[in-house]
Amino acid sequence: MAQKNEHPWLEEFEADKTYEFSRDNPFKDMSGAFDEGVKRMKLGDLSNAVLLFEAVVQSDPEHVEAWHHLGQAQAQNEQEDAAIIALNRTLALKPNNLPAVMALAVSQTNESKQIEAVRTLRKWIMMNPKYARLTSALGDIQEEGDKQFTYFNTISTELVDFLLSPLMLLKCILTETF
């Protein structure tokens, strides 16, 4: 594995990033920070809601609802990377939290992490009791779907080039620019 800072761009792809808390949080020692964060979030005051939820999880790292709300607030504030980390922490503490699984899939989609988003949506379907009858079918096609998705990504550029080549040749012929 590469040593730290040898390839800093690799850090973007690390699955188990740690959440980076805001410095100098004015709500750090506030009692009732969770309830106030929920109120601020409902009012659309996302920046302060984030700070309040951060204060809660810093004092109680096992507070599942605070991590979930922090992820939602970050997502609504278009801070998808932070949302993904907070939602992953939520799911580490409570793996069957269906709203957190769906919110994670949305954030992954927003960050163009298609493979992760598809896997997360598949997980949501398999965990959701409403779709229990689909579980066996999804389990059977999961491996094949992953192979097909990888294959599609591998050949997509080649396919586009192949399909555009005749059009480019025709354009050259018509404009006589060989």
Disulfide bonds with the S-S distance in Angstrom:
none
